[in-house]
Amino acid sequence: MMLSRIRDLVGSLPPMHRATLAVILRHLSKVASRHEDNKMTVHNLAIVLAPGMLRAPDEANALRELNVQTKVVEVMIEHFKEICE
């Protein structure tokens, strides 16, 4: 369910934004694949990057939304091929 919704949202982005997101997600996937060396698992990457990639519409609720944002970014990194290709 979440994956198909993310795929639909990414599909609605302008082509250049989609292409940029695909490059970023591909790179993050490569970074995560080396997590034993760099300690940056998919979850760790998502924690660091989610607030900048997915802003909460209401800054007052930003902390409350952080778990959802993190999960969405995790799914995007883990399934970037399905989402972007």
N, C-alpha and C positions, 0 to 999 in steps of 0.2 A: 504494500500500500504506500509506504513512505517513498520507496524507490520510484514507483511510477509517478507519484506526485512531483518528486524532484526532477525526474526526466522531463515531465511536461513543462515545469517552470523554466528549466534550462533551455528547453526547446523554444520557448517564447522570447528568449533573449535575442538582441540583435546579433547578426552573424559574427561580427568582430568580438563582441563580448563572449559569445559561446566559444570562439576559438581561443581567446585568452584564458578563459576558465579551463578549457581542456589542457592547455599547456601547463597551467599551474597545478591542476590535479594530477596530471601525469608525473610531474616532477615530485610532488608530495608522495605519490605512491612509490616512486623510486627511493626517496628518503626513508619512508617507512619500511621498505624491504630490507634496509640495512640497519634496522633497529638494534640489533645485537651489538653493533659497533658504535652507533651514535645515540642510543637510548631514546630515539624519537619514534615511538610507536604511533600508530594511527590515532589512538586516543590522545597521546601527548600533543601531536601536531594539531589535532582538532581543538584542544583546550587553548592552545596558544593563538590559533588563527581564527577561530569562530567569531569572537567579538568584532574583528575587523572585516570579516567576510559577510557576516549576517548581522546587521544592526537591529536591535529591538526598536520597533516604531516609537515606543515611549521610553525615554531614558530612565524614568522612575522605576520601570519594571525590568530593566536590563539584567540585573542579577537573577531575577526569577526566570528569565528566558534563557540564561546561559546553558543550562542542561540540554534544552531542546536544540539550541544552536550548535552545541558541541556534537550531539548525536547526528544532526543533519550533515555537518561537515565530515564526520566519520564515515557516514554512508557514501557521501560524494567521493571521498578518497578511495574507499574500498571498492566502489563500483564505477569508477570513472569511465571505464570502457563502455559499460552499458548506458551510462548517462550521456556521454559526449560523442559517441561514435554511431 
